[in-house]
Amino acid sequence: MPDADADVVLIGAGIMSATLGTLMKALEPSLSISVFETLADCALESSGSWNNAGTGHAANCELNYTPQRPDGSVDISKALEVNTEFDLSRQLWAYLVQTGAITEPRDFIHPCPHMSFVRGEANVAFLRARFKAMSASHCYHGMEYSESHAEIGEWAPLTMEGRAADEPVAATRIITGTDVDYGALTHLLIAHLAKQPGASVDYRHHVRSLRRADGGRWLLEVEDAANDVIKEVFARFVFIGAGGGALELLEKSGIPEGHGYGGFPVSGIWLRCETPSVVDRHEAKVYGKAAEGSPPMSVPHLDTRHIAGKRWLLFGPYAGFTTRFLKHGSLTDLVRSIEPGNVLPMLAVAKANVNLLDYLVGQVVQSKRHQFAMLQAFYPTADRDDWSLAVAGERVQIIKPDAAHEGELEFGTELVASEDRSIVALLGASPGASTATFIALGVLKKCFPDKLTQSAWLPKLKTIIPTYGIDLAKDAEACRRIRAETAPALKIDSV
Ligand SMILES: Cc1cc2nc3c(=O)[nH]c(=O)nc-3n(C[C@H](O)[C@H](O)[C@H](O)COP(=O)(O)OP(=O)(O)OC[C@H]3O[C@@H](n4cnc5c(N)ncnc54)[C@H](O)[C@@H]3O)c2cc1C
């Protein structure tokens, strides 16, 4: 006899499982949902407050989403996608506040202007062209642009003090940006889920393996570390939301759709400041340009953070080479992930990305003086004594197989589902937590298309996410309306 039988098993208690579980339980309250988490609490990996940068990614300020075309114009199509994906998260969070599931939005979200900041003539020309393209879209209503030292100094004084008066600089600002504590949010969502009938969250429960069982179900072998026993759990549907642990579980599931995938882990380090006289003078997330040859997730930024009722400044991340897939993982994670099906794609990616590997290894051995010099490029008068190092979460980028087994490195996220839709794994790491609702909706579309109908989940889904099915990048009126409606519920700014 199995120890448990659940409609839905969510592996991992990070923001992704928390969001999917919350949404599914709201759509179908009778579902039995079990969450299994290796560690002793939720949000101890990438979703933890200090393990990510807490940007409410709306592609306002991240320059890697807006590549420049050869003719100098800027392509904002990716930015528009990310921008409107964040609107889905805003709607789910606003619904949870309005229905009392979350009592105080300030427990996880704060208004925080988003700025892009560049130096040098070529970068200034790029930002000008980017502003021209973005400000033409209703999605970026309210975006401001400046090349004036004085004005940028008003927006973010630390970035301009001590800077040569003749240095060409430019910045954009959008005051409706947000700082999100995804760790706090995960705790709120998991607590809300756990108290509902039919839902359970078990910590120190590590999913060791999973295999197909009778009746289209999955049989999971779960190690209960507290009681030192192995449990067997049947599930009708499995979401592998295990972050850096997802690839290993996907491989263990043996589904052919997972064949050939590999992972490329990237570690991260922050500089962190809590000196009130510094922290109180910066109220923004200021994103710069990534260094030549660096991966998109290593774009440096100087961020206001609101964590545990206190304000902080965060700078980084300094991305680095690692062989761990999780912060609490093992140094052998990378080697163990190699199997006959993905060895060729992984080798091909290693060969094609020698510069990236060089860059990541170089970052690991970089001296503290060099790291601090990067901060000073943003904040020229920074004092070393105000800053300490903090270790960020790990990101496992996707190595995707292609027909020629050559493999490609992808910096986005991907849902890999079995043909019968009974299991789905989330691979990849960005834009990340801010788009958890978009990802959860992706799971529903991929695995439960029969339920997304008028006679099943659709009416309730539209109560939770009123713009479901509407392209907010095209529908200006719906975009304006939903932002105006969600802002007061979340106590964030609207223009
Ligand atoms: C440096 C850095 C900066 C980032 N900045 C941002 C940002 O500013 N904005 C943003 O939106 N996103 C950001 N992200 C991305 C974001 O943090 C992630 O996309 C998101 O947290 C992933 O959530 P998750 O639930 O998939 O994974 P995680 O939070 O990693 O959770 C996975 C969980 O699964 C558990 N687990 C693993 N294997 C097993 C197993 N076999 N059995 C049971 N449990 C298991 C793990 O212990 C873990 O708790 C950043 C990430 C990093 C690393």
The ligand as a Tripos MOL2 file, in Angstrom:
@<TRIPOS>MOLECULE
LIG
   53    58     1     0     0
SMALL
NO_CHARGES

@<TRIPOS>ATOM
      1 C1         21.4290   35.5210   -8.2530 C.3       1 LIG1
      2 C2         19.9980   35.4410   -8.6480 C.ar      1 LIG1
      3 C3         19.2680   36.6030   -8.8500 C.ar      1 LIG1
      4 C4         17.9310   36.5240   -9.2400 C.ar      1 LIG1
      5 N1         17.2130   37.6720   -9.3430 N.ar      1 LIG1
      6 C5         15.9050   37.6140   -9.6460 C.ar      1 LIG1
      7 C6         15.1350   38.7890   -9.6490 C.ar      1 LIG1
      8 O1         15.6270   39.8630   -9.3630 O.2       1 LIG1
      9 N2         13.8190   38.6960   -9.9920 N.ar      1 LIG1
     10 C7         13.2560   37.4950  -10.3200 C.ar      1 LIG1
     11 O2         12.0890   37.4820  -10.6440 O.2       1 LIG1
     12 N3         13.9650   36.3520  -10.3030 N.ar      1 LIG1
     13 C8         15.2700   36.3790   -9.9640 C.ar      1 LIG1
     14 N4         16.0000   35.2330   -9.9060 N.ar      1 LIG1
     15 C9         15.3850   33.9710  -10.3210 C.3       1 LIG1
     16 C10        14.4840   33.3880   -9.2410 C.3       1 LIG1
     17 O3         15.1290   33.4390   -7.9930 O.3       1 LIG1
     18 C11        14.1360   31.9530   -9.6130 C.3       1 LIG1
     19 O4         13.6180   31.9080  -10.9300 O.3       1 LIG1
     20 C12        13.0680   31.3620   -8.7020 C.3       1 LIG1
     21 O5         13.3540   31.6090   -7.3380 O.3       1 LIG1
     22 C13        12.9730   29.8670   -8.9560 C.3       1 LIG1
     23 O6         12.0080   29.3340   -8.0930 O.3       1 LIG1
     24 P1         11.7990   27.7890   -7.9930 P.3       1 LIG1
     25 O7         10.6590   27.5800   -7.0930 O.co2     1 LIG1
     26 O8         11.7400   27.1940   -9.3690 O.co2     1 LIG1
     27 O9         13.1840   27.2170   -7.3930 O.3       1 LIG1
     28 P2         13.8180   27.2760   -5.9290 P.3       1 LIG1
     29 O10        13.4440   28.4830   -5.1850 O.co2     1 LIG1
     30 O11        15.2670   26.9950   -6.1140 O.co2     1 LIG1
     31 O12        13.1160   26.0640   -5.2050 O.3       1 LIG1
     32 C14        13.3320   24.7330   -5.5730 C.3       1 LIG1
     33 C15        13.1770   23.8920   -4.3180 C.3       1 LIG1
     34 O13        13.1980   22.5260   -4.6780 O.3       1 LIG1
     35 C16        13.8480   21.8150   -3.6400 C.3       1 LIG1
     36 N5         14.2780   20.5280   -4.1670 N.ar      1 LIG1
     37 C17        15.2370   20.2870   -5.0990 C.ar      1 LIG1
     38 N6         15.3200   18.9710   -5.3490 N.ar      1 LIG1
     39 C18        14.3720   18.3710   -4.5830 C.ar      1 LIG1
     40 C19        13.9660   17.0180   -4.4140 C.ar      1 LIG1
     41 N7         14.5300   16.0190   -5.1030 N.pl3     1 LIG1
     42 N8         12.9670   16.7220   -3.5110 N.ar      1 LIG1
     43 C20        12.3520   17.7420   -2.8150 C.ar      1 LIG1
     44 N9         12.7210   19.0360   -2.9380 N.ar      1 LIG1
     45 C21        13.7080   19.3450   -3.8220 C.ar      1 LIG1
     46 C22        14.9840   22.7440   -3.2570 C.3       1 LIG1
     47 O14        15.4960   22.4520   -1.9560 O.3       1 LIG1
     48 C23        14.3130   24.1020   -3.3260 C.3       1 LIG1
     49 O15        13.7760   24.5080   -2.0920 O.3       1 LIG1
     50 C24        17.3190   35.2670   -9.4750 C.ar      1 LIG1
     51 C25        18.0530   34.0990   -9.2520 C.ar      1 LIG1
     52 C26        19.3690   34.1760   -8.8130 C.ar      1 LIG1
     53 C27        20.1090   32.9150   -8.5010 C.3       1 LIG1
@<TRIPOS>BOND
     1     1     2 1
     2     2     3 ar
     3     2    52 ar
     4     3     4 ar
     5     4     5 ar
     6     4    50 ar
     7     5     6 ar
     8     6     7 ar
     9     6    13 1
    10     7     8 2
    11     7     9 ar
    12     9    10 ar
    13    10    11 2
    14    10    12 ar
    15    12    13 ar
    16    13    14 ar
    17    14    15 1
    18    14    50 ar
    19    15    16 1
    20    16    17 1
    21    16    18 1
    22    18    19 1
    23    18    20 1
    24    20    21 1
    25    20    22 1
    26    22    23 1
    27    23    24 1
    28    24    25 2
    29    24    26 1
    30    24    27 1
    31    27    28 1
    32    28    29 2
    33    28    30 1
    34    28    31 1
    35    31    32 1
    36    32    33 1
    37    33    34 1
    38    33    48 1
    39    34    35 1
    40    35    36 1
    41    35    46 1
    42    36    37 ar
    43    36    45 ar
    44    37    38 ar
    45    38    39 ar
    46    39    40 ar
    47    39    45 ar
    48    40    41 1
    49    40    42 ar
    50    42    43 ar
    51    43    44 ar
    52    44    45 ar
    53    46    47 1
    54    46    48 1
    55    48    49 1
    56    50    51 ar
    57    51    52 ar
    58    52    53 1
@<TRIPOS>SUBSTRUCTURE
     1 LIG1         1 GROUP 0 **** ****
